[in-house]
């Protein structure tokens, strides 16, 4: 079952968000984004932001599950290509055509249990 999070209006305003319909929260699994995001961190993503311009951290569906990755558009490529990378240097970056990548949304906030 889906659980609901309640955000203070001040936090949403600070994040630049007035509309909450496109916001989703998921838990991070794995270590590919360490040290930025750790296993079991909770991220908030804006599902209305699916184009990686400007570059940033996004949640994408890699065909196996949802993963957090840094995504940027590679300039002057035809067809348009994306560079997809992890923060953890143990994982290699890779390139995909933009139409091959299913971007769910941009990560705009995260929480970590102490």
N, C-alpha and C positions, 0 to 999 in steps of 0.2 A: 504493500500500500504506500501511496505517496504521503510524505509528511509535509507539513507546512511550516515555513519559517516566517517570522514577523520581523521586519526591519523597521527601525525608527525612521520617521520621515526625514530627519536631519541627515541620516546616513545616505538615504536615497538621493537627497538633494546634493550632498557632497560628491556622490558618484555621478551626478549629472542625470539622474533618472527620475522622471515623473511618472512614466507609464511602467507598470510592473508586469503586464501581461506577457512580455517577451523574456522575462527573467526566469532562469532555471538554476537549480543547485544540484551538483553531483559531487561524489567523493572521488578523490584521486586514488588510483590503484597502481602500484609499481614504483620504480625509482628512475624512470627516464627523464624526469624534470627536476631531479635533485640537483642543486640545493634550493632552487626557487620554490618548487612544490614538492611536498613529501607524501609518501603513502598515507592515506586516510585524511589528508587535508580536504576541506570542503571548499569548492569554488562556486562562485556565482557567475553565470554566463548570460550574455545578452544575445538571445537567438535572433534578434533583428539585425545583428552585425555578422554577416557571413562572408564579407569580402575583405581579404587581408590587406587593406590599404587604409591606414598605415599598417605596417607589420605589427605583429603582436603574438600573444599566447591565445590559442584557440582550442576548442574541443572539436575533434573530428571523428567521424566513423571510419575506421580503417578496414572495414569488412569483417573484422573479428569482434570488435567492441569499440567503445568510446575511449579516446586517448587525448591527452593534452600535449600539444606541440607548439613550437614557435613556427609561424608561417609568414613568409614574405613572397611577394611577387618578384620574379626575376625580370628585370627590365629588358626591353627589346627582344623578346622571344616570341616566335610565331610557330605553332600556337602558344598562347600564353602559358608560362610555366611557373610553378611554385617551388620554393625551397622549403623543405619541412625538416625541422631539426629539434633535437632534445637539448636540454640544459646539461645533462650528464654526458660527459665526453666519452663514456663507454659505448654510447650509441651513435651510429653513423647518421649523418644527414642524408637526405635523398631528394630527388626532384620528381614532380608529377605534373602532368597537364592539369590546368585548373578545372577542366571538366571531368577529371578522374577523381577529384577530391570532394567528399561530402562534408563540408564545414557546418557544424551544428551552431556554433556561436563563439563570440569573443569573451574570454575570461576578463572580468572587470573587478573581481574582489576575491579574497580567499580568507579562510579561517583555519586555525591550527589549534589542536588541543595541547595544552601544556602538560 
